[in-house]
Amino acid sequence: MTRGLFISFEGIDGAGKSTHIDRVAQRFREAGRAVVLTREPGGTPLSESLRELVLHQPMDALTEALLMFAARREHLVLVIEPALARGDVLLCDRFTDATFAYQGGGRAFDWQVLVQLERMVQIQPDGRLRQPDLTVWFDLDPHIAAQRLASARVPDKFESQPADFFAAVRAAYAKRQSEMPERIVRIDAAQSIEAVGSDVSRVVNEWLKRIGA
Ligand code: TYD
């Protein structure tokens, strides 16, 4: 049976990942793979309701972290695990690295508590943690991201945070990447959209070759 593939996409708000996720989905579909395109927080009716709350209501930092992981648990059980079991390609716009980056970095919430929640929520029957097989991290200077976002839309709770919040989010992504360099691949998102797109293709292709898929 075809092996399921779990790829997540990360980066600060304004780093421009959405366009590239759609292109990756298209390429897998053209190669004949079933693709599930999903996002966090969200991806199930309950998780989308939780998304509305966490993106628009002020709340205590632990409450925020718990709601992110509650949404994730539901998403894992109802969408992610079944898709991987079917052998689909599951492309997720953000996953747990975003919690380490935004709650752990941006909010300076206790990193070790996040590690505990991650264990609790992502544990599999064999005791291993469910993680993406590959994470593409769109790394961008927060000042450039802020310029890109300025004209884009009405900001949500996170998008309206000051530049130093995003500097901390970016630093936490870098810390995660240094802890898991095999899984998390950095892409320079300051380049042109074409250059970023070709980097994304290269990273995905090299990884597929490495795992023999
Ligand atoms: P985002 O993925 O950027 O969606 P959109 O493109 O529709 O704005 O928005 C999700 C926001 O949620 C983003 O600001 C990051 C934040 N977030 C967290 O703070 N923690 C998390 O664990 C996740 C998954 C997202």
Residues whose N, C-alpha, C, O or C-beta is under 5 A from the ligand:
A	BS01	TYD	D13 E40 P41 M68 D93 R94 F95 A98 T99 Y102 Q103 F158 E159
